[in-house]
Amino acid sequence: MNAGGEMAVLAPKEAPGDEAPRQAASRNRPRFTSNIAGPIFFLADILCILLSIPLAMIVYSAVRGDRFIASVHVFALCAAAGTYLLIRTSRHAYRRTLVNLFDHEADTIIDALASVLIASALVWQAGMISSLSRGLTILYLLMFSICLLVSRPLVRAAVRHLAGTGAIQQRIAFYGADPESLLIIRKVIEGIELPHLRFLGVADDRPKVKEIDGLPMIGGLDALLDLARKGELDQVLFCVPNLPGERLHDIVDQLSNVSIDVAVIPQEAIHLAPDYRVHLLGQLPVLTLWQRPFRDMNGLVKRSEDLLIAGTATLLLSPVLLLTALLVRLSSPGPIFFVQPRVGFNNELIKVLKFRTMYADRSDLHAEQTTTANDPRVTPIGRWLRRFSLDELPQLLNVIRGDMSLVGPRPHATHMKVGDRYYQDAVRGYAGRHRVKPGITGLAQVKGVRGEIRTIERAKRRVELDTKYIETWSLGLDLMILAATARAVLWDNDAY
């Protein structure tokens, strides 16, 4: 594994007679590691900027025919271009390799918009905002966005082509020939498919196995040094779980005499894969298995979204809330609201508000009995409220209060069961859904997994979707779920 997190795949074996010409050819032509992918994307962005500026000016002149002050707009466009590159650099977008070739793509248009807004603010600060053409500014943003969208698949295809031809290549050897090391090597080879990585073989000065099925033996440390001096080796990966530190440092000291990369594959990195992310704690790399989803700016954005949308919805829907409360009061004796304890953020109990849909003397506070179709406990008005999820509207108050969020995993009652087993006992990883605040709606609800949970498979699917939401959260995802909720409410018959 190199700095970019790369691992090796086994390359096809070559005929002995082809080896020398192939080595000679590989020495004569330029060859890069996959770190070159980042600079290629940087150059592509520069090209997009250089194309979008004249395109915007040409289209503006053709459509409007107005003249504009060149100095003001050159300043604004240069500020926008420089800001965009700084934002992308701060996101480490130009440090990508073939391993993370698809990373950082979703934010390019947002970064382009942010750069234009910041440039406009700089123009305003300089007192030139009255001379800035809004039409030309919008055209630049439009042209730049189109160039970015068109360039991305072209650059990715070009990088893959370079990897396929060997212009981008990483030649790697493993160090460690014992049963445990070979187990790690085989898991690496089986789990990774990257076209630019070429696995040369296994080296060990003290091999504990004589044969390695399908894996060529290179020799010992001297063989690695010889390959490196000939320019035929780029990286050595140590995969010996119990190699003494003194022995490791001794080998690394000798390898430092030649120009190659040296890396270590921790045993935990194989056994825990792919359920972790690598982060730095100071200078120490750590494998993060769980991480708080909403923190810092994400937390502020999520809370602002909840307050803005829930507050607006409460005001707009106040006539519906009042009418529904009146219908509940007139339909049967009992309170208007059903207040139920449910499991919330960090497994703390919260009091969830709902319009009462059952007869007061048949209410199930802890949800020990699953609601079914034509449930006799549900009032006629309650059945209608459940069908269109109007009974959930008071939870807008839970959102404003901070107990819940608009979007998130649905909160479950304390004694909710799947069949004859409690939910938390029936589904592995169930508690992980409580890392975020529960929501009025969620990804599972708009994917059709709402209402009664009849089987373990359906329960697992709901938890899978809840986990996917937590791990891939974005403001755009929340807005998509909110938009899809109306459709799910109108056409999904699983709620009763």
PLY file of the C-alpha trace (Angstrom):
ply
format ascii 1.0
element vertex 496
property float x
property float y
property float z
element edge 495
property int vertex1
property int vertex2
end_header
0.00 0.00 0.00
1.50 3.37 -1.02
0.68 6.88 0.10
-2.41 6.85 -2.06
-3.71 3.65 -0.45
-2.89 1.46 -3.45
-2.57 -2.30 -3.46
-1.34 -4.72 -6.08
-2.91 -7.17 -8.47
-1.16 -10.12 -10.04
0.09 -9.36 -13.55
0.10 -11.97 -16.32
3.27 -14.00 -16.54
5.63 -13.13 -19.38
7.54 -15.46 -21.65
11.28 -15.53 -20.86
12.22 -14.35 -24.34
10.00 -11.27 -24.04
11.36 -10.08 -20.71
14.52 -8.24 -21.88
12.89 -6.28 -24.74
9.98 -5.37 -22.45
12.33 -4.11 -19.72
14.34 -2.09 -22.25
11.20 -0.53 -23.65
9.90 0.30 -20.18
13.14 2.09 -19.34
13.07 4.24 -22.49
9.52 5.56 -22.25
8.21 7.98 -19.60
6.38 6.26 -16.77
4.45 7.78 -13.89
2.84 6.50 -10.72
-0.86 7.10 -10.17
-0.11 10.31 -8.27
0.06 11.96 -11.70
-3.76 11.79 -11.81
-4.02 14.82 -9.50
-1.89 17.14 -11.67
-3.80 15.95 -14.75
-7.07 17.05 -13.16
-5.42 20.36 -12.17
-4.38 21.00 -15.77
-7.88 20.04 -16.94
-9.39 22.63 -14.59
-6.96 25.29 -15.87
-8.03 24.43 -19.43
-11.71 24.66 -18.45
-11.10 28.14 -17.02
-9.20 29.30 -20.11
-11.99 28.03 -22.37
-14.94 29.30 -20.35
-13.74 32.93 -20.18
-13.64 33.61 -23.95
-16.74 31.46 -24.51
-18.70 33.55 -22.01
-17.52 36.79 -23.63
-18.34 35.59 -27.15
-21.84 34.43 -26.20
-22.51 37.61 -24.22
-21.44 39.82 -27.13
-23.54 37.80 -29.57
-26.67 37.81 -27.41
-26.57 41.23 -25.80
-24.13 43.16 -27.97
-23.33 45.35 -24.95
-19.85 46.56 -24.24
-18.34 45.91 -20.84
-15.40 47.34 -18.91
-12.60 44.87 -19.59
-10.46 45.66 -16.52
-13.31 45.05 -14.07
-14.28 41.75 -15.65
-10.72 40.50 -16.04
-10.23 41.18 -12.33
-13.49 39.38 -11.46
-12.78 36.38 -13.67
-9.21 36.02 -12.40
-10.49 36.24 -8.82
-13.12 33.57 -9.55
-10.55 31.28 -11.21
-8.02 31.68 -8.42
-10.67 31.14 -5.74
-11.90 27.97 -7.44
-8.39 26.50 -7.58
-7.80 27.40 -3.92
-11.06 25.75 -2.88
-10.26 22.59 -4.84
-6.75 22.51 -3.39
-8.11 22.86 0.14
-10.30 19.81 -0.55
-7.18 17.83 -1.63
-8.88 17.32 -5.00
-5.53 17.43 -6.79
-3.95 14.74 -4.63
-6.03 11.94 -6.05
-4.68 8.71 -7.45
-6.31 5.94 -9.47
-7.60 4.57 -6.15
-9.77 7.63 -5.48
-10.22 8.73 -9.09
-13.95 9.38 -8.61
-13.63 11.34 -5.35
-14.37 15.07 -5.06
-16.49 15.16 -8.23
-19.86 15.94 -6.66
-18.65 19.27 -5.30
-17.09 20.76 -8.45
-20.17 22.76 -9.49
-20.76 23.92 -5.90
-17.12 25.06 -5.73
-17.52 26.89 -9.05
-20.59 28.70 -7.71
-18.78 29.57 -4.47
-15.82 30.96 -6.40
-18.08 33.27 -8.45
-19.86 34.51 -5.32
-16.55 35.21 -3.57
-15.20 36.99 -6.67
-18.36 39.13 -6.80
-17.85 40.02 -3.14
-14.27 41.08 -3.89
-15.47 43.26 -6.77
-18.05 44.82 -4.46
-15.39 45.40 -1.80
-13.23 47.14 -4.42
-16.12 49.48 -5.26
-16.56 48.20 -8.82
-19.78 46.24 -8.45
-21.80 48.76 -10.51
-19.52 48.06 -13.49
-19.82 44.28 -13.23
-22.19 42.67 -15.71
-24.43 40.13 -14.01
-25.24 38.55 -17.35
-21.58 37.98 -18.19
-20.96 36.63 -14.68
-23.80 34.12 -15.02
-22.61 33.13 -18.49
-19.09 32.48 -17.16
-20.49 30.28 -14.39
-22.64 28.41 -16.93
-19.78 27.89 -19.40
-17.37 26.89 -16.64
-19.85 24.36 -15.24
-20.41 22.86 -18.70
-16.66 22.58 -19.28
-16.19 20.87 -15.91
-18.98 18.38 -16.56
-17.65 17.54 -20.03
-13.99 17.32 -18.96
-14.43 14.88 -16.06
-15.32 11.73 -18.01
-12.73 12.61 -20.67
-9.93 12.99 -18.11
-10.92 9.77 -16.31
-10.90 7.89 -19.64
-7.47 9.35 -20.48
-6.03 8.36 -17.11
-7.39 4.82 -17.48
-5.89 4.61 -20.98
-2.48 5.70 -19.68
-2.73 3.05 -16.96
-3.67 0.41 -19.50
-0.69 1.20 -21.74
1.78 1.22 -18.86
2.48 4.97 -18.95
1.04 5.01 -15.43
2.34 2.00 -13.56
3.38 0.97 -10.07
5.61 -2.13 -9.81
5.29 -3.67 -6.38
6.84 -6.51 -4.40
5.60 -7.99 -1.13
7.95 -8.80 1.70
6.91 -11.74 3.87
6.83 -15.46 3.05
5.09 -17.12 5.95
1.55 -18.52 6.18
0.07 -15.43 7.85
1.74 -13.04 5.40
0.58 -15.09 2.41
-2.97 -14.99 3.72
-2.79 -11.19 3.77
-1.24 -11.11 0.28
-3.98 -13.28 -1.19
-6.70 -11.11 0.38
-5.04 -8.05 -1.12
-4.86 -9.59 -4.58
-8.43 -10.90 -4.46
-9.91 -7.66 -3.16
-8.25 -5.05 -5.39
-8.43 -4.57 -9.15
-6.36 -1.59 -10.31
-4.99 -1.60 -13.86
-1.80 0.37 -13.13
-0.46 -1.94 -10.40
1.89 -4.79 -11.34
2.81 -7.35 -8.71
6.34 -8.67 -9.17
6.43 -11.33 -6.45
7.26 -12.11 -2.83
10.60 -11.60 -1.09
11.85 -12.86 2.27
15.29 -13.52 3.73
13.87 -16.08 6.12
11.01 -17.77 4.22
8.93 -20.23 6.20
7.25 -21.71 3.15
8.97 -23.24 0.12
6.20 -22.84 -2.42
3.66 -20.13 -3.06
0.90 -21.16 -5.44
0.68 -18.65 -8.27
3.05 -16.16 -6.59
6.67 -15.94 -7.85
9.44 -15.84 -5.25
11.89 -12.99 -5.86
14.48 -13.95 -3.26
15.70 -11.96 -0.27
16.55 -8.36 0.48
19.50 -8.38 -1.93
17.15 -9.30 -4.78
14.90 -6.34 -3.94
17.88 -3.99 -3.88
19.05 -5.33 -7.22
15.63 -4.79 -8.81
15.51 -1.26 -7.40
18.97 -0.37 -8.76
17.90 -1.60 -12.21
14.83 0.63 -12.04
12.45 -2.33 -12.12
10.86 -1.88 -8.69
8.82 1.04 -7.34
7.53 -0.13 -4.00
7.95 -2.76 -1.29
4.98 -3.70 0.89
5.64 -5.32 4.27
2.87 -7.70 5.27
4.53 -9.67 8.11
2.14 -9.42 11.10
4.68 -10.30 13.82
7.89 -8.89 12.36
10.01 -7.49 15.25
10.43 -3.74 15.14
14.23 -3.97 15.23
14.24 -6.32 12.23
11.83 -4.04 10.33
14.00 -0.98 10.95
17.09 -2.89 9.84
15.45 -3.88 6.53
14.07 -0.38 5.96
17.52 1.13 6.57
18.97 -1.04 3.82
16.10 -0.27 1.44
16.63 3.45 2.05
19.83 3.21 0.02
17.79 2.87 -3.18
15.01 4.99 -4.68
11.81 3.07 -3.90
8.72 3.49 -1.74
8.48 1.39 1.41
5.13 0.80 3.14
3.59 -1.48 5.76
0.19 -3.21 5.57
-1.21 -3.46 9.13
-2.88 -6.79 9.82
-6.00 -4.95 11.02
-6.27 -3.17 7.67
-7.01 -6.52 6.02
-9.24 -8.05 8.68
-11.38 -4.93 9.14
-11.61 -3.97 5.46
-13.59 -2.24 4.09
-15.31 -0.93 7.24
-12.86 1.83 8.15
-11.26 5.04 7.00
-7.65 6.05 7.49
-7.04 9.31 9.38
-4.07 10.93 11.06
-3.97 11.52 14.80
-1.07 13.94 14.79
1.52 11.95 12.86
-0.02 8.59 13.79
-2.28 6.86 11.23
-5.43 5.39 12.77
-8.19 3.20 11.34
-11.48 4.95 12.10
-14.30 2.41 12.32
-17.10 4.79 13.35
-17.33 8.55 12.99
-19.82 11.18 14.06
-21.74 12.08 10.89
-22.97 15.61 11.71
-20.28 17.76 13.26
-18.81 21.22 12.74
-20.35 22.82 9.61
-22.39 19.72 8.76
-24.08 19.96 12.14
-24.86 23.65 11.66
-26.21 23.04 8.16
-28.39 20.16 9.36
-29.82 22.14 12.27
-30.42 25.22 10.11
-32.24 23.07 7.58
-34.45 21.62 10.32
-35.34 24.97 11.87
-35.98 26.73 8.56
-38.10 24.04 6.90
-39.89 22.78 10.04
-40.69 26.34 11.18
-42.03 27.30 7.74
-44.02 24.05 7.43
-45.58 24.55 10.86
-46.81 28.02 9.89
-48.10 26.95 6.47
-49.76 23.78 7.77
-51.28 25.36 10.89
-54.84 25.21 9.42
-54.34 21.50 8.66
-52.98 20.92 12.17
-55.96 22.67 13.78
-58.50 20.84 11.62
-56.87 17.48 12.30
-56.81 18.17 16.05
-60.53 18.97 15.92
-61.32 15.75 14.01
-59.36 13.66 16.52
-61.19 15.31 19.43
-64.62 14.70 17.85
-63.90 11.15 16.63
-63.50 9.45 20.03
-62.97 10.30 23.70
-59.38 10.92 24.76
-56.48 13.32 24.29
-55.62 14.87 20.92
-51.97 13.86 21.06
-50.43 10.46 21.60
-47.08 10.95 23.37
-44.89 7.88 22.99
-41.39 7.22 24.39
-39.04 6.22 21.58
-35.32 5.67 21.16
-33.58 8.79 19.93
-30.09 10.21 19.46
-27.38 8.30 21.37
-30.03 5.77 22.49
-31.66 8.37 24.75
-35.43 8.23 25.21
-37.43 11.03 23.62
-41.15 11.81 23.74
-42.50 11.68 20.20
-45.71 13.59 19.45
-48.39 12.16 17.17
-52.06 12.80 16.63
-53.93 10.01 18.44
-55.17 7.42 15.93
-56.30 4.65 18.33
-59.07 4.48 20.86
-57.65 5.89 24.09
-58.33 2.72 26.09
-56.58 0.53 23.47
-53.44 2.59 22.94
-50.15 0.69 22.91
-47.62 2.99 24.59
-44.58 0.74 24.11
-45.62 -0.76 20.73
-45.61 -4.27 22.12
-48.20 -5.27 19.50
-47.50 -4.50 15.85
-50.15 -2.50 14.02
-51.78 -4.49 11.21
-54.19 -3.80 8.37
-57.77 -3.23 9.59
-56.49 -3.06 13.18
-59.61 -2.75 15.42
-57.71 -0.47 17.79
-57.48 2.26 15.13
-60.34 4.79 14.87
-61.93 5.56 11.50
-60.35 9.03 11.50
-57.08 7.49 12.71
-57.02 5.08 9.79
-57.31 7.98 7.38
-54.62 9.97 9.22
-52.24 7.00 9.12
-52.86 6.43 5.42
-51.58 9.92 4.56
-49.13 10.19 7.51
-50.99 13.22 8.88
-50.64 11.73 12.35
-46.90 12.44 12.10
-47.28 16.22 11.62
-46.94 17.12 15.33
-43.39 15.82 15.11
-42.55 19.15 13.47
-42.59 20.39 17.07
-40.11 17.65 17.99
-37.86 18.93 15.20
-38.08 22.55 16.35
-37.45 21.43 19.92
-34.33 19.55 18.82
-35.39 15.99 19.70
-35.72 14.98 16.05
-34.69 16.00 12.57
-36.77 16.32 9.43
-34.79 13.53 7.76
-33.16 10.62 9.54
-33.81 7.05 10.69
-37.34 6.70 12.02
-37.45 6.45 15.83
-38.69 3.09 17.08
-40.72 2.40 20.17
-38.89 0.86 23.10
-40.54 -2.58 22.78
-40.84 -2.79 19.00
-40.48 -6.35 17.70
-39.80 -8.14 14.45
-41.71 -11.38 14.73
-41.02 -12.60 18.26
-37.65 -10.79 18.69
-36.89 -7.22 19.71
-35.62 -5.09 16.85
-32.19 -4.46 18.41
-31.69 -8.20 18.93
-32.94 -9.22 15.50
-30.73 -6.99 13.34
-26.98 -6.65 13.72
-25.73 -3.05 13.68
-29.16 -1.73 14.65
-27.78 0.62 17.33
-25.62 2.40 14.74
-28.71 4.17 13.41
-28.86 6.15 16.66
-25.65 8.05 15.83
-27.88 10.78 14.42
-31.19 12.29 15.46
-34.22 10.33 14.31
-36.30 11.83 11.52
-39.90 12.33 10.52
-38.98 10.70 7.22
-35.91 8.91 5.94
-34.25 7.09 3.09
-35.93 3.81 4.07
-39.36 5.44 3.96
-38.95 6.76 0.40
-37.43 3.45 -0.75
-40.61 1.59 0.16
-39.56 0.20 3.55
-42.14 1.93 5.71
-45.08 0.82 7.79
-45.19 -2.60 9.40
-41.94 -4.61 9.49
-43.08 -8.21 9.04
-39.81 -10.08 8.40
-36.16 -10.06 9.47
-35.14 -9.42 5.85
-37.30 -6.31 5.69
-35.94 -5.13 9.05
-32.37 -5.60 7.83
-33.15 -3.69 4.66
-34.46 -0.76 6.70
-31.31 -0.69 8.84
-29.14 -0.93 5.70
-30.88 2.10 4.20
-30.62 4.01 7.49
-26.89 3.27 7.62
-26.45 4.29 3.98
-28.17 7.59 4.72
-25.87 8.30 7.67
-22.72 7.47 5.71
-23.65 9.40 2.55
-25.51 12.36 4.04
-25.61 15.63 2.18
-27.99 18.56 2.05
-28.96 17.50 -1.46
-29.84 14.01 -0.22
-32.09 15.49 2.47
-33.93 17.65 -0.06
-34.35 14.66 -2.38
-35.84 12.57 0.45
-38.22 15.37 1.45
-39.37 15.72 -2.16
-39.85 11.95 -2.49
-41.75 11.68 0.79
-44.90 13.20 -0.69
-44.92 10.57 -3.43
-44.35 7.77 -0.92
-47.20 9.03 1.26
-49.65 9.18 -1.64
-48.82 5.87 -3.34
-47.35 3.54 -0.70
-49.99 1.31 0.90
-47.68 -0.20 3.56
-48.64 2.33 6.26
-51.66 1.64 8.45
0 1
1 2
2 3
3 4
4 5
5 6
6 7
7 8
8 9
9 10
10 11
11 12
12 13
13 14
14 15
15 16
16 17
17 18
18 19
19 20
20 21
21 22
22 23
23 24
24 25
25 26
26 27
27 28
28 29
29 30
30 31
31 32
32 33
33 34
34 35
35 36
36 37
37 38
38 39
39 40
40 41
41 42
42 43
43 44
44 45
45 46
46 47
47 48
48 49
49 50
50 51
51 52
52 53
53 54
54 55
55 56
56 57
57 58
58 59
59 60
60 61
61 62
62 63
63 64
64 65
65 66
66 67
67 68
68 69
69 70
70 71
71 72
72 73
73 74
74 75
75 76
76 77
77 78
78 79
79 80
80 81
81 82
82 83
83 84
84 85
85 86
86 87
87 88
88 89
89 90
90 91
91 92
92 93
93 94
94 95
95 96
96 97
97 98
98 99
99 100
100 101
101 102
102 103
103 104
104 105
105 106
106 107
107 108
108 109
109 110
110 111
111 112
112 113
113 114
114 115
115 116
116 117
117 118
118 119
119 120
120 121
121 122
122 123
123 124
124 125
125 126
126 127
127 128
128 129
129 130
130 131
131 132
132 133
133 134
134 135
135 136
136 137
137 138
138 139
139 140
140 141
141 142
142 143
143 144
144 145
145 146
146 147
147 148
148 149
149 150
150 151
151 152
152 153
153 154
154 155
155 156
156 157
157 158
158 159
159 160
160 161
161 162
162 163
163 164
164 165
165 166
166 167
167 168
168 169
169 170
170 171
171 172
172 173
173 174
174 175
175 176
176 177
177 178
178 179
179 180
180 181
181 182
182 183
183 184
184 185
185 186
186 187
187 188
188 189
189 190
190 191
191 192
192 193
193 194
194 195
195 196
196 197
197 198
198 199
199 200
200 201
201 202
202 203
203 204
204 205
205 206
206 207
207 208
208 209
209 210
210 211
211 212
212 213
213 214
214 215
215 216
216 217
217 218
218 219
219 220
220 221
221 222
222 223
223 224
224 225
225 226
226 227
227 228
228 229
229 230
230 231
231 232
232 233
233 234
234 235
235 236
236 237
237 238
238 239
239 240
240 241
241 242
242 243
243 244
244 245
245 246
246 247
247 248
248 249
249 250
250 251
251 252
252 253
253 254
254 255
255 256
256 257
257 258
258 259
259 260
260 261
261 262
262 263
263 264
264 265
265 266
266 267
267 268
268 269
269 270
270 271
271 272
272 273
273 274
274 275
275 276
276 277
277 278
278 279
279 280
280 281
281 282
282 283
283 284
284 285
285 286
286 287
287 288
288 289
289 290
290 291
291 292
292 293
293 294
294 295
295 296
296 297
297 298
298 299
299 300
300 301
301 302
302 303
303 304
304 305
305 306
306 307
307 308
308 309
309 310
310 311
311 312
312 313
313 314
314 315
315 316
316 317
317 318
318 319
319 320
320 321
321 322
322 323
323 324
324 325
325 326
326 327
327 328
328 329
329 330
330 331
331 332
332 333
333 334
334 335
335 336
336 337
337 338
338 339
339 340
340 341
341 342
342 343
343 344
344 345
345 346
346 347
347 348
348 349
349 350
350 351
351 352
352 353
353 354
354 355
355 356
356 357
357 358
358 359
359 360
360 361
361 362
362 363
363 364
364 365
365 366
366 367
367 368
368 369
369 370
370 371
371 372
372 373
373 374
374 375
375 376
376 377
377 378
378 379
379 380
380 381
381 382
382 383
383 384
384 385
385 386
386 387
387 388
388 389
389 390
390 391
391 392
392 393
393 394
394 395
395 396
396 397
397 398
398 399
399 400
400 401
401 402
402 403
403 404
404 405
405 406
406 407
407 408
408 409
409 410
410 411
411 412
412 413
413 414
414 415
415 416
416 417
417 418
418 419
419 420
420 421
421 422
422 423
423 424
424 425
425 426
426 427
427 428
428 429
429 430
430 431
431 432
432 433
433 434
434 435
435 436
436 437
437 438
438 439
439 440
440 441
441 442
442 443
443 444
444 445
445 446
446 447
447 448
448 449
449 450
450 451
451 452
452 453
453 454
454 455
455 456
456 457
457 458
458 459
459 460
460 461
461 462
462 463
463 464
464 465
465 466
466 467
467 468
468 469
469 470
470 471
471 472
472 473
473 474
474 475
475 476
476 477
477 478
478 479
479 480
480 481
481 482
482 483
483 484
484 485
485 486
486 487
487 488
488 489
489 490
490 491
491 492
492 493
493 494
494 495
